[in-house]
């Protein structure tokens, strides 16, 4: 043992086993695998590797329902750290989304910052150069406009979490030099005390550059590279696999501390070493740290691995084997080098001023063997540890959602003039400029469409490829009907890409749910997964990987189920890039899709009535795909000047957002034919499969002819003109000055947080 460490491990008792989050049945399974009782260090190793965060023991059966293959898939979900998708001409993309929810709840700045660092490492460990990030965030209310069936929201605490998370994301991304170019943010009572921080990263590589996280070749040296190991992040994977409680602040040591400047050096050093053909395998030390990287690389390679903890670079004295193996200190990688390339490895990392130490070698006996000088600290079969965690099928119990069978018939009591203003000021719908202005979204000079439109668009110059990306999920729909909500998340992501001129390629997901051992929670997970799987098959967008984050609960309750979808698309021609904003006076405005009537699950009912009730809107996937295909055809024909999907807030909000062109505010004259639909339902319903497009007036007849021929429903709404939004619904006319609406929408979040924003010191 290291100097000053206890000479005797704590005794492994049933109480100690329970403290490690393992059941007695799992402990018996461990003893059977080892043929003996585990020592304390080995117990810790099993506890993190068999946690939900690492083993997916409660969700693995459900994840097998996702479609994961396709003609453009080069690396499938589950095979490596991230999936890889062909984009043509020998180029490919690696992308993935992961959560850092629990750490962000305890320490929002560092929790979010290290979430960014972790997902970036997942991408460059595949051999891809990270190009951009997105994020999907959820917080409790930051205004006092809504309070639904919960205790009064702690607005000050929610603001602290919100501003801290945003600062952490901005700090890490800006320092490492990778732009954050899009995403989504929702605010709802269910996320009180348990924010969701899901981070997406995409990188680009050649087909032949795909790197593998495998330990192959007996005798190949194993190198530890990156930051020294400390006690921060200790057992973070286990921490992420239990509910948040009032005592969770005692888990601060489970929150990692990040250094983006070290990450940048590590990134460049690893990519250089990969380019010089010195690497047999490479793995990020993420969840479960050194433990996970060693056993998983050995398991994938069908080999064993032996390391000596005495050779591991450390930044704290007297660390025990237990602490070294379970630490989740950031900016670290495990590299299995090719024999004979040892000096090259040292030379490259010395050049980039990154710590590098040879700590072991690959073996042929299938064992993960951990020494501490001459003493054996742990000896476990690698494959059993990495792949043989127990798989469970928890009980399910359907949740009875709150349903309003009146269809919002009493909504006429709300003044529609004020309703639109209120919706635009809701932080969920309002402009997120206060957030993305803190991100350097132009670094690397590839961002073509900046944050604020339906999807971000990025040009990869060296590959001559234009990519579009988005993250989407309506948690309210998922709480009311998780299967429908899952399908809509996929459909809306695809719709956002379509509106940007892109063809959807593939999906990564981040499944955020509560404790899986509560039957209602697991039912929500199963239903959402089956909805996502059905939609992905329909769109031909296989799932390339992702993350499951369970136990998202606090004393206030369980979060609304949030199966976030990250989707990437390809734009074939620069001329096809489309944004959501009206462009010029006199352009014709057309609604592609039905007028809609469905108010259930809408932001209108939540913002104006304080009611989270269903049923949510229905989704017909065949109809949705037809709408999207037709819209893309119109874009490729050069007829579409703007395109914007109808989502939260309905048609009235979508039309208003189209008027908010960053270069010049534009008004619109709309004549909406809604038949017998009540006025407020016509304006604010959230029926799916609807896209607002604008077209040059001289091309309007040609466009309507194509729409008629395609057989999709559409309605000519009016034209771009003036400085007001004027909507005539049947016999009733509404008028809003655009400048007035814009002020409420653009400044809502700033006004909510400016008085209480804490200055977060740079680290």
N, C-alpha and C positions, 0 to 999 in steps of 0.2 A: 504494500500500500504506500501511497505518497506520504511524505513527511508530515507528521501532525494529524493524519487521518486516524480514525479509530481502527484498531487492529482486528476487531471482531464486528462483523455485520450485525445489524439488529436481527433478532430472532423472527422468523417468518411464522406468524400466528394467524388464526382466522381473522382477527381484527386488522392485522397488517394487510392481509389479502383484500379485505373489504375496502380499506383505505386506498388501495390501488385501483379500485373500480372493477375488480374481478369477482366473479361469483365463485362459490365453493366448487360448483361443477366445472367451471373453467380451470380452477386450480388443480382439480383431479386430472383434467385433460393435459395440463402442463406436466404434471408428474409422470403421466404415461409417455409423453413425448421424450422426456429426459431420462426416464427410467430411474428417477430419484426425485427428491424434493429440490426445488430451485433455491439458490441462495438469494440474498436480498437484492443484489444487483440484477440477477436474472429475472426476479419477480418484477422489478421495475421495467426491464426490457419488454417482457410480455405485456405489462400493463399498457405501455404506449403503443406497441404494435398491434395489440388486440383491442385497442380503443375503437370506438365508432369512427373517429376522425381518420384513422389509418386503415382499419380492416373493413369498414362498411358492413359490419356483421349483421346489422338490421336492415340494410338497404340493398345489399348485393343482388338478392333475388329479383328485386324490382328493377334494378338497373339493366338487367339482362333483357328487359322488354324493349329497350331502345334499339332502333336500327343503327348499326355501326359500320356497315359496309357500303361501298359504292365505287363506281369506276374511277373516281378522282381521289379515293382515300389511299394514302401511302402508308400511314401508321395509324392503326385502329385505336379506339378508346381502350384504355386499360393496359395496352402493351408497353407504354413508356410514360414519361412525365407529361407529354402533351401529344395530341393527335397532329398528323401532318396531312395536308390536302394539296393535291396538284392544282396549279393555276395556269399551266401551259408553258410551252417553250423551255421545258426543263426546270422551271421554277416551282416552288412550293411555299406554303405558309404553315407555320405552327402557331396554334392559338389555344388559349385555355382561360378559364375563369375560376377563381377560388375565393373563399371567404376568410375574413379575420374579424368575426363578429364579437366573440367573447373578449379578446384582448382590447378591442375598441371600446367596449362597454366599461372596462376598468381603467384604461389609459388611452383615451381617444387619439391623441397625437401619435404616440409610438405604435399603438395597435394598427392604425391605418397605414402609417408609413411603412412598417415592416410587412404589411400585407402587400403593398406595392413591390417591395424588394423581393418577396418570395415568389410572386407570379412572374417577375422578370427573369429570375433564375430558372424557373421551370421552362422558359422559352429558350434561353441561350444554352441550356444543357442539352437541347435537341440539335444544337449546331446552327440555330437560326439567330440572325441579328435582330433583336427587338426593335420594332419600328414605332409602335404606339400603344397606348393604354386607353381603356374605357373604365368607367365604374358605375355600379348600381348600388344606390344607398337608400336606407330607410331609417327614419327617426321618429320620435314622438313629436307631438305638435309644438311649433315654435310661436304660435299665436293662440289667442284665447277664443277663436271663432267656433271651435267645435269641441264637444265633450260628450262622447257617446258611450253610455253604459259602463263608464269607468270612473275611478276616482279623479278628482280635478288634476289635470296634467301638471307635472312639474316643469313648467315652461322654461325656467332658468336652467334647470339641469339639462333639458333637451337642447337648449341653445349651446350650452357648454359642449355637449357631445357633438353636435352638428359642426360648430366652428372648429373644434379640435380635430375632428376627422378630416375636414376639408383642408385644414392647415397641414396635417400630416401627409396627406396625399400630394398636396402641392409641393411641400418641402422635398419629399423623396424623388418624385418624378422630375421636378425642375433641376435638382442637383445632379441626378444621374444622366440627365439630358435626353429623356424619352418623353415625347408629348402625350398629354392626356387630352384626347380630342372629342370625347363625347361620353354619353351615359344617360342616367336617369336618377331622379331623386323623388321619393314620396315621403309624406308626413302623415302619420296616423297614430291614434292612441295605442294600438296594439304593440307598437315598437317602443313604448315607454320603458326606459331602463334597459332595453335590449336592442340597440341599433343593429342593422344589417349592413355590413361593409363588404361588398363583392367587387373584386378587381379583375379586370380582363387585360390580357396582353397578347399582342400578335407580333410574330417575327417572320422574316423571309429568308429562304435558303435555296440552294440548288438541290436537286434530287440526291446527288451523290454526297452531299454534305450532311445527311441525316446521321446524327450521333445516337448511340444506344447506351442505356444505363445498365450495362451488363459487365460482370466480372468474369472474363474468359481468359484462358491461357494460364495453366499452372505455372507459378513462379513469377508471373507479371507483377511488377511492384505497384503498391497502393500508396498514393500520395494524398495527404491532407493539404488543401490550399485555401487561402482566404484568412479571414479574421481569426484571432485567437479565441479559444473557447472560454466562456465565463459562466456564471450561474444564472444569467438572465434567460428567460424562456424555459426554465426547468420544468420538464414534463408538460409542456404546452399542449401536446396532442390530447393528453388525458384531461387537462383543464377544459379544452374545447368540447369534451364529450360528457359534460354534466351541466345541469341547469345553473343559471346565475342565481345567487341568493344574497341576502343582506351581508353575509360573511365573505362574499366573493372578493372584496377589496383586499383581503388577506392573500389573495392569489396574485398580487402584483408581480412577484418574481416569475410567474408563468408568462408575463408579457415581455417580449423581446425588445431590445434596443437596436435601432438600425443606424447604419452609416452609409449613406448613398455614395459618398466619394470612394469608399472602399469597394462598393458594388461595381462602380464604373471601371475601376482598375481590374477587378476580378473578371468582369465581362470581357474586356479586351484581351486579357491574358489567356482566358479559356478559348476564345475564338481563334486567337493566333496559334495556340497549341493544337487545336483541332485541324487548322489549315495546314499544319506542318506534319500531319500524319503520325503523331506521337501517342494518340489516345486509343486504347482498346475499349474503354468504357468510362462514362462520366455520369455523376448523379449529384443533384442538389442536396445539401443537408437542410431539409425543410422540417416538416413535422417529424418529430422523434429524432431529429438531428443525426448524429453519427450512427446511432442504432439502426435507423431506417435505411440510410444510404449503404451501409455495409451488408445487411442481411438481404435487402431487395436486389442489389446488384449481383450478389452470389446466387440468389434464387433464380433470377432471370437467366443467368449464365449456366445454370446447372452445375455450379462449382461450390467451393468453399472459400472462406476468406479469414485471414489471421491478421490482427493488428495489435500494436503495443501502445497502450494509453500513455506510457511514460514519454513517448515521442510526440504526443499531440501538443501543439502550441497552446499555452494557457495564459490567460491574463489575470487569473486569481490564484493565490497559493492554496495549498492543502485541499485541492479538489479530489473527491473520492471517485472511484470508477463509476459508481451510480450517477454522480453529478455530471461527469464528463460525457457519459453515454446518453443521458437524457436531456442534456442542455440543448436548447434551440437557439443558441447565439446565431446571429445573422451573418450573411456574406461569407458562407463557407461552402466548399464543394469537395467531393471525393473523386479522385481521378485514378483510374486503373491505366497505367502507362504500358506501352509496349517495351518488353525487355530490350536493353541496349539504348533506350531513349531517356534514361534517367537524367543525364547531364543536360539534355535539351530542355527537359521539364524545369529543372532548377534554373537554367539560364533565362528562360522565358519569364518565369515568375519573379526572378531577381530584376529583370528589365522593368517590369511593371510595379516593382516595389510591393509585391504581395507575398505574405508569409507562405512558405512551402516546406513540407516535411514528409519524408518517406516514413510511413508508419506501419507498413506491413506488406503482405503479398497474397496473391491468389493461390488457393490450394485445390486439391482434387478430391477432398474427402467430404464435401458437402456441409462442413461445419462452419458456423460463425464462432471463431475462437478469439477471445479478448484477453490479452495479457496485460499485466501491470508490472513492468520489469519481468521478473522470472515467474511471478505468481499468476495463475489463471483466474481471472475475475469472472468470466462467463464462458460457457461452451454449450452452444445450442445448435441443433440442425437448422440451417438457414431457410430451407424451403418450408419446413413446418412452421417456423416463426413468421415468415412473410406471407404464407398462402393458406395455412391451415387453421386460421382462427375459426371459431364456431360460427355457423350461419344460422340466423334466427328468422322466424316468420311470426312477428308479434300479432296479437289479436287485433281485430279491427271492429270498429263500431261507427256506423254512419252518423254524421253530424246533421242535425235538423237545422237548416238555415232559416233565418228570418225572412219570410215571404210576405209581400204585400200584393194580394190578389186584386186589389183595386187598380193596379197599374199606375199609381200616382195620380189618380183622378182628382185629388184635392190640390194638386200642384198649381192650379189656377190662382190660388190665394197668394202666390208669390209674384211680385211685380217683376216682369221679365227684364225691364231696364236695369233694375238693381241686381237681379240674379246674375246677369252677364258680368257686371262689374265685380260682384262678390266672387264669382268663379275665377276671374282673371287675377284676383288678389290672393286666391288660395295658394299657399306655397307649393302644393303639389303641381298646380297648373302654371303658376307664375313663372316668369323668366328666371333661369338659373344663372344669369350673368354674374351675380355676386360670387358664385362658386367658380365658374370657369375662367373668370378674369384673373383668378389667383394661379391658374395653371398656365405654364408656358406651352400653349397648344400649337405654336408655330416652329419650335425647335426642330431641326432636321429638314425644315423647309419643304416638307411633303404634304402638309395639310391643305387640301383644296377647298373643302367645305368645313368650316369651323363649327364648334359647338353651337347649337341653337336650331338647326334644321332637323329633318326627320332622321337622317343618319349622317355620320361623319364620313368624309371621303378623303382618301389619302393616296398620293402618287408615289410609288416606289420607283425612283428614277433608274437605278441600275438594273432593274428587272423590266422596266417599261410596262408596269402594270398599275391599274387604278383599282383600288379596293374600297368598298363601303362596309361599314360595321355599325352595329347597334346593340343595345341591351334593352330588354323589355320584359315586363311582367306587371299585371294589374292584380295586386294582392287582395283587393276587395272582391273581385270576381272569384278568386281562388278560395276565399273564405266562405263564399256563398255557394259555390259549386266548383270544387277543385278540378274535376275532369274538364269542364268547359273552360275554366280559367287557364288550365295548362294548354289547351288547344289554342285559345286566343293569344296567349303569350307567343307561341310560335307564329301564328298568323300575323300578328301585329309586327313582329320583328321582320318577317318577310315583306310585309306591306311597306314598312319604313325603307327597306332596301329598294323595293320596286319604285317607290316615289323618288328615290335618288338616282334612278336609272340603272340599278344593278340587278344582276341575276343571282338569287340566293345560292350559296354553295353548301354550307354545312353549319353545324350548331355546336356550341359548348353550353353547358348548363350549370347552375348553382342552385341546389335544392335546399331551401331554408325552411325548416319545420321545427316543431316542438319535440318533446320527449317521446321517442317511438314506442315506449312501453305503455303509453296512454292510448287506448284503442282508437279514440277519436283522431288523435294526431296521426297515427299510422294509416288510418283509412284515408285521411287527406293526402298523405304522401303517395299511397298506392293509386288513388284516383288521378292525381295530378300527373304522375309518371305515365299512366296509360293514356291520358289526354295528349301529353307531349309526344309520346311514341306514335300515336295515330296521326297527329298533324305532321310530324317529321317524315313519316312514310308518304303521306299525301303530297308534300312539297318536294320530296326527293332530297331532303337535307339531313344526311346522317349525323348522329351525335358523335363527336370526335373525342369527348372526354368532359371532365368537369369536376364538380365537388359536391359532396353532401354535407350539409351543416345541420345537425339535429341538436336537440336540447336548447333551442332558442326560447327560453322561458325566464321570466323574472318574477318577483313576488306579485307584480301587477297582473300577470297572466301570460298566456302563450301568444307569440306573434301570429299575425295572419299568415297563412301558408304562402310562401314566396318562391316558386320555382322559376328563377330568373333565367332568361334565354339570351345568350350572346350569339349573334348570327353574323356571318361574313358573306359578302357578295362581291362579284367581279363586274366592273364596268368595261365593256369592250372598246368603247370609243369615247374620247374626251367630250365630243359633242353631245353625248347622252347624259352627262352630269346634270342633274335637275335639283333644284331647291324648292322650298315650300312657299316662297314669297312671290306675291304678284309683282309683275315687272313694269308694266306701262299702262297708262290711261287708255281706255276703250277696249282693252283685251276682254274677251268673252270668258265667263266663268261657268263651268259645267260640273255638276255632281255626278260622278260615276258610281252607281249603286242606288239602293232604295233610299227614300226619305227617312224611313225608320220610325219606330214608335216605342222602343223599349227603354224605359226609364229605370228599371231595376238595377241595383248595383252602381248607379251613376254618381258622379261627383256632384251633380245638381242636387240629388236627394241628400247627400252627405253634407254639402256646404250650406244649403239653404234650409234644410229640415233637421240636420243632425241625425240622419237615419242611415244605417248600413243595412239595407234590406234588398232582397232579390225578388224574383229570379234575375240573374245577370243576363245580358244579351246572349242570344243563341249564336252559334257559328256553324254555317254550312261550308265545309272545307272545299267541296267541289265548286260552289258558287264563288267563294273567296279566290280560289286559284284562277278562275275564269276572269274575274275582275282584274286581278293583278297581271295576268298574261296580256289582257287587252291594253292595260295602261302602259306596260313595257313596249308593246308594239307601237303605240301612239308616240311614245318617247323616241323610239328608234326611227320612226318616220319623220322626226323633226317637227312635230306639230305641237308638242307640249312645252309651254314656257314655265310653268310651275306645277308642282303636284304636292299635295299634303293629305295625309290620312286623317280621318275623323276618329278620335279616340276620346280621352277624358274631356268631359265638358260638351261633347257632341258637336253638331254642325255649327252652331253659333260661335263657339270657341275656335273651331278650326278656321272659319272664315275670318275671324278677327286676327288670328295669328298670321294668316296669309297677308293681311294688310300691313304687318309690322316689318316691312322691308328695311333692313339696317341702313340702306343708302337713302331711302326716302319713304316716309309713311304715305300709304295710298288708301283711299276709301273704296267702297263698293256699293253698288245698287243691286239689291237682290229681291227677286220675286219668287218666293218658295211656295209651291203648290203642294199642300199637305193633306188635302181631302178632309176627312172627318177627324184627323188627329188633333188633339188639343194643342194650342199654340205652344205652351211650354214644353210639351213632349216633342213637338216638331223641332224646336230650337235646341233642346238639351239632351235628347235621347242619345244613347251610345250604341245603337245598333251597329253591327260589324259590316265589313266589306264595303266601305265607302271611302272614296278619294275625291278631294276637290282639286280640279285642274283648271288652268287658265290657258288660253290659246289666242293667238292673234286673230282679230275679228275677220280678217280676210280668209283665214283657214277654218273658221268655225263650221261652215257648211260641210267641208270635206271631213272634218272630225266627226260630226254627227252622223254622216253617212257610214263611216267605218264602225261607229258604235252601234248603229242600227243593224249593220251586217253581222256584227259579232254576237248579237243577241243579248248583250248585257243591258240591264236597266240603267237609265241615265236621265238627267233633267238639266235643261239649260236654265241656269239660275239668274244670270244678269251680266253685268260688266263692271270692270274696274273704273272708278271715276270719283272725283271730288275728295273731300276730306272728312267724310262721315261714312259710317257703316249704316246703311238703311236696309232693313229687311221687312218686306211685306209678306206676311203669312196669311194666306187666304184674304180676308178683308181687313186685317189689322196691320198697322205699320209701326215699326220701331226705329228710332234714330239715336245713334251714339257718336259723338265726336271722336275720331280716331286718336287724336292727341291725348284726350282725357283717358281713354281706355289704355293707351300705351303707358302712360305715367303710372297708373295703378299696377299694371302687369310688370313693367320693367323694374320698378323700385320696391315691390312688395317684400322680398326677402331681405334686402338691405335695410328697409325700415324696421323689420322685425328683429334684426340682430345687432344693428349698429350701436345701440346703447350698452349692450352687454357683451360684445365681442372681446374676448380676452386676447391680449397680445401674446402669441406663442413664441418663445425664444427659439432662435435657430440653434441647432445642436452641432 
